[in-house]
Amino acid sequence: MAAYSSSLLGGYLSDSILGKYKTILYVSLIYVLGSTVLAVTAIPGVTTVGDQETHWWGVAVGLGLVALGTGGIKPVVSTFVGDQFGPSQAHLLPTIFHMFYFCINLGAFASMLMNPIIRTQLSYSVAFGLPAFLLLVATLIFFLGRNKYSMRPPTGSVVYTSLDMIRLGIAGRCRTFLSRFSNSVAYHPTATWLDPALKKYPKQMVDDLRAALSVLTVFIPIPLFWALYDQSASRWIFQARNMDRHIWGYELESDQIPAISPLLVLLFVPLFDRGIYKLLAKCGCPPRPLQRMAIGMVFTAVSFGCAAVVQFYLDQGPLSIVWQLPQWVILCCGEIMVSVTGLEMAYTQSPKSMKSLIMAMWLLTVAIGNFLVVLVVELAKLPQWQEFVFFSGLMMVGFFLFLLIAWRYEYRLEENDKDDDYKDQPKNSEFDPLVAKDIGASSLLSSSVLSSSSTRDGGNGDGESDA
């Protein structure tokens, strides 16, 4: 929760002060430092005070730095990758976000599979030290490509100006309301509630704020999705712990079970991007982003219905871990349609001056969803299978709310279609499409390693960063 909450700081630094490249570079060093602290303080004897081992301070400092590092990076890496594609390549953005998610899940799969083995066969210190080393290598690779990236300069404090425009809009709406009941207040009707801000700010800035608020409205039901999805790394593990985990003579560790999620993503991302979506487009009915997200919410609700059925029969007697597979497959479909598409929406539909900040707000929905789970679990005290049913129903409520919001949403032209957005391109490229692909690939490689070494960028993560 702390990691996703701190993404607001990364988004603010990126858009307003440092720019995306410097934010990624500087915060990556904090990330490396946090992972190094965890690795060093996990060595037996390092935290010994007198005759007592006091591991808590190493864990607290290390996880605090990791939360700050991963939170600062999360909203910036995906937008920075998107910035590498120019006006003639805007159509490639959906594919590049699928590739980005693919790379993150490749790292997550390796981490979830190997970390339990490294932890038990070697030590916690090695289990923490390996990600720290990989983070350092990724940061170095990212730094070496500094002369080839497309870098947009920061635009100043958009937070202050946005809040001021909202204040002017609300004040104007209040005056309009009061004018209907008082002759002493002049009645000046406006087309939209933000129009009073046009007296102080340029039309482009007001239009950008309108676009940002429209995107944020779409995010309102998203915490309900994360409230379900992130339980796959907690409640579903507890469910697996009570199941027969023997597969072909080998007993899986319960915390290895979530590795199936990134594995399924690796298989399904190309299937959806190059198969299902392309086929629907050829049939004349390409699913738009909000349509994909709505269908993904239904898949997520169904997956928890399956989990409830499995839990009900598990309470009656032993079950094989194989019975968990359907809920993982269905949840993976929901993840791809909601999480990957949400990354695309947060980038393409947000104004260029607020892209990282809007991405941070997208990630903040994860923290809100996690808090919602804690709240429900503590207050409801339901049997596990009934709790799964409750969350499934809650997701369907979010689905219908999302439909109402999507019905009123108007898509905006992607900012990359404007040529003046790319006036600061690498001097040796003149933004040639082939060169841009190479730059994007380099940025994608290093930034996805930074994102996946301890947590998946869309939501699920191991215990290190989410703690």
N, C-alpha and C positions, 0 to 999 in steps of 0.2 A: 504493500500500500504506500509506503514511504517513497519507493522508487517512482511510482507513477505520479504521485503528488509533486515530487521535485521536478517533473518534466516541465512544469510551468516556468521554472527558473531558466531551464535550458532554452525554451522557446522565446522567452523575453530577451535573454542575452543574445540569441541568434538574430532576431529580427531588429532589435533596437540598438545594440551596443557593439558586439564583436563581429557579427556576421557568422554564417554557417561554418565555414572552414575553421576559423579560430576557436569557435565554441567546441566543435568536435575535438580538435587537437588538445586544447587545454583541459577539457573535462575528461578526456581519455586518460590523461596523466593522473587525475584524481582516481579514476576507475582502477588503473594499474596499482596505484598506491594502496587502495583499499584491499584489493585482492592479495597484495604482498603482505599486508598486515595480518590478514587472516591466515596466510600460509606460515608466516614466521611465528606467530603466537600460538599456532597449533602444534609446534614442536614441543615435545615433553620437556619440562623444566624451564622453558623460557619465561613463563609467567609465574614462576614460583616466588612467593613472598614468605620467607621463613620456612615453615614446614608445610605450607598450604599452596595448592595450585589455584590460582585466581584467573581462570580463563575468560571470565565475563567481560573484562575491560577490553581484551583483544577482539572478542566477538563484537562488542558494542562499537568500538572505533572502526573496525574493519567493515562491518555491515553498514555503518553510517556513511562511510566514504563510498562504498559500492553503490548504496542507494542514491547518493548524490551524483555519482558518476554515470550510472546507467540511466537515471532520470534525466540528467542533462543531455545525454546523447540521443535518447529515444526519439524525441520530436524532430531532431535535426538531420539524422542520417538519411531518412527516407526522402525528406524534402531536398536535401543536398543532391541525392542521386537524381531526383526529378529535374533539378536545375541543369543537369548536364545535357538535356535534350532540348533542341531549339524549336523554332516556329514550324519548321517542316516535319518535325518528328513528334508532334503532340499525340499522334495516333498510336505511338509506341508506348505511351505511359502505362496503360493497363497491363501490357505485357511485362514492362520493367518492374512494376510493383509485384506481379506474380513471381518474377525471377528473384526479386529481393526477399520475398517471403519464403521462397524455396531455399535460398542460401541460409537464411536464419534457421529454418527447421532442419537443415542438414547438420548445422553445428549443434542444435538442440538435441537431435537424435543421438549424435555421438556422445554428447555430454551426459544425457540421461542413461545411456547404455553403459558407458565406461566408468563414470564417477562412482557408482556403488561398488564396482569391482576394485577400482584403485583405492577407495577408502578402506575396504575390508582386507585386501591383499597387501597393501603397502601402508598408507597412513593418511590421516586427515590433512597433514601438512602437504603431502604430494598432491592430494586431490584438490587443494586450494592453489598450490603452486603452479600446476600445469595451466589452468586458465589465466593466471597472472602472466605467465610467460607468453602465451598466445596473444593476450591483449597487448603486450609490449611489442610483439612482432607486427601485429595488425596496425598499431599506431605508427610504427616506423614505415610500413608500406604506405600508409595514408600520407605521411609527411613527405615521402619521396616523390609523390605525384603532385605536389603543390603547384608546380609550374604549368600543369596541363588542365587543371580544373577550371570550369566556368564558375566565377564567384560573383554573386550579387552583393553589393555593399549594404550594410544595415541602413534602415530608413528612419532611425530616431525613435523616440518614445511614442509608439502607437497606442500604448495602454492609456497614457494620460489624455491624448487627443480623443481616443475612442470614448473614454468615460465622460469627457467634457461634451462631446457631441450627443451622447445619450442624455446627459443632464439638460442640455438645451432642448432636446426633443421632448423630454418629459415635461419640462417647464412650459413649453409651447402648447403641448396637449392640455395641460392643466388650465392655462389661460383660455384656450378655446372652449373648454368645458364650462369655466366660470362665466364666460361671455354670454352664454345662453340664458343665464339667470340674473345678469346684472347689466344695466345700461351704461355703467361707468367703465366697463371693460370692453374695448373694441373687439369685434368678432372678425378674426382673420382665418378662415378655414384653409387647411393645407391638404395636399394630395396624400402625403404620408406623414407619419408622426416625426420622422427625422428631418423634415424640410426646414424647420426653424434653424437647424445647424448650418444651413447654406448661407446664412447671413454672416457667419464668421469663418467658415471653412470652405475650401474649393469643392466643387461638385464631385470630383473624382474621389476625394477622401470620404465624403458622405456615402457615395455609392459603394465604396469598398467596405465600409462598416455595415451597410445593408446586406451585402453579400456574406460577410462574416457571421452576422446574426442569423441569417437564413440557414447557414451550415450548422451553426450551434443548435438551432431548433431541431434539426434532423438528429442530433446527438442525444436528445432528451431521453428516448427509450433505451438507448444503447447500454446503460449500466445494468439493465435487466438481463441482457445477453451475457455480459461478463459475470454477473452473479451466478449464472448457470455454468458457463464455460470453465471458470477457474476452479470449480468444485471437482473437475476431472483430475486436478493435482492434489486434492485433499480427500473429499468424501469418497470418490471412486477408488482411491488407493486403500482407504479403510475397508471398503467393500471387498476389494481384491485380497486383502489380508486374511479374510475369513473364507476364501475360496480355495479349491484345490488348484495349485499353480504348477502342477507337473505337466510339462509338455515334452513328449518324446523322451521321457526318462530324466529330464532336467527340470529342477525346481527353480522357477523365476523368483527373484526378490520382488516384494510388493512395490517398492519404489522404482523398479525397472519397468513396471507395467505401463506408465505414462509414455515410455519411449515409442509406443505404438502410434501415438498421436502425430509426432513429427514425421514418422515413417509413412503414415497414410497421407500426410500433407505432401510429402515428396512425390508420392504416386499420383495424387489427385490434382495437384496444381497444373501439371501439363495436360491432364485429362480435361479439366474445366477450361483452361485458357485456349488450348489448341484443338480441343475436341468438341465439348458440349456447346460452348459459347459460339464457336465458329459455325457449327452445324445449325444452331438456331438462327444465326445471322443469314446463312444461305437460304434458310426456309422463310426469310422475310420477317422474322420476329425476334430480333436481337434483344436480349434482356438489358434494360437500362440499369444503372447502378442501384437505384432505390428499389427496383423490382428484385434484383438479386439479393439485396440485404433483407427484404421482407421474407422471401422464400427461405433464406438462411435461418431466420428466426423460427420459422415453423419446424425446420429440421432440428434445431436445437431443442425445442419443446418436445418433439417426438423422442429424441435421444434420452431425455430424462424420464419420459414415460417408459421406455425400455428399461432404464436403470431401476425404476420403481418395481417393475415386474420381476426382474432378476433378484432384487432385494427381498421381495415378498417370498419367493420360493427359497431363497437362501436362508431365511429365518425358519423355514420348515425342515431344512436338511442341507447337507453338503452339495455344492455345485462346482462344476469345472470352470476354470477361468475363461474357457472358450465362450461361455455364455455372455461374457462382457463384450465380446467383439462387436456385435451389432450396434451397441450404443456408441462405441468409439467411432465406427465407420460413419454413422449418421451425424454425430457431433462434428466430425472432420468436414463433412459436406457443409454444415452450417458455418463452421469456422471460416472456410474459404470464401463463402458467399457474403459473410458479414465482415470479418476482420480484414481480409485483403481488399475488398471493395471499399471498406471504410477508409483505409489508407489512401486509396485512389481518390475518393470523394474529398477527404481532408486536404489533399494537395491541389487537385484540379479545380475545385469549386471555391477555394479561398483566395482572397486578393494577394498579390505578390508581396505586399508589405506585412502580411500577417501569416504566412504559410506555416512557419515553425510554431507560432503561438496557437494557431488553430489545431495543428497536429498535437500540441501539448494538451489542448482541451479534449481531443479525442482520447488521448492516453489517460487523462484524468477520469474519464468514464470507467476505466478499469478499477481505479481506487474506490470510486463510489460504489461500483458493483461488489467489490470485496467487503466494504463496510456494510452493505445491505445484507450480505450473507451472514456476517457476524451478528447483526441485529436480529434477523429472523431466527437464526439457530438459538440464540440466547433467550428470546422471548417466547417462541412457539413451543419448544420442547416436544416435538412430534417424534413418533417412531420413524426410523430412517426411510422406509418405503413411502410413508405418508409425506415426509418432507420432500422427497423427490417429486411426488405428485403435485405438491403445493408449488414448487418452483416451476414445474412444467406449465401449470395453469397461469402462474405469474408471467411467464414468457409469452403466453398467448394474449394476455392483457397488453403487454408491451407491443406485440405484433399489431393489434388493432389500433393502438395509439399511433404507431409508426405509419400505418396506412393513412390515417387522417392527416398526419404531417406531410407525408409524401404526396398526397393528392393535391396539396396547395403549393408544393415546391416548384420553382421555375429554375431550370438549369441555366447556368451562365457559361459564356464562351470561355474556354481555358485561357489563362493569362499568357501562356507560351505562344499563342497565335500572334502576339504583338511583337513586331520586330525590335522595338526599342528596349525590350526587356533584355536583349542580348548584346548590348553595346560593349560590354567588358568581357569579350571572349579571349581565349588563349591566342597570342599573337601569331602563332605558326599554324593555326587551323582554319581561320576565316569561317569557322563553324561548318566545316565539311561534314556531311553525314557519317562517313566512315570514321573520321577522326573522332567525332562525337561518341560513336559507339565504343571506340577503344577507351576514351576517357570515362564514359559511363561504366564500362566493365571494370576498370581499375578502381573507381570509386566504390562500385558495388561490392567488389571482392573484399576490400579492407573494411568498409563500414559494416558489412554484414557479419564479419568476424567479430567486430566490436559489439554488435548487438546480440549475437547468438552465443557468445562464450559463457554467459551466465544466465541469460534469459531470452525467451522468444519475444520478439518485438510486438506481437499482437496481443499478448495477454499472459499465457501460461509461462511459468519459469520455474527453475529449481529453487530450493529454499534459500539460496544465497542472497540473491538480489531482492526478492519480494519481501524478505524479512525486514 
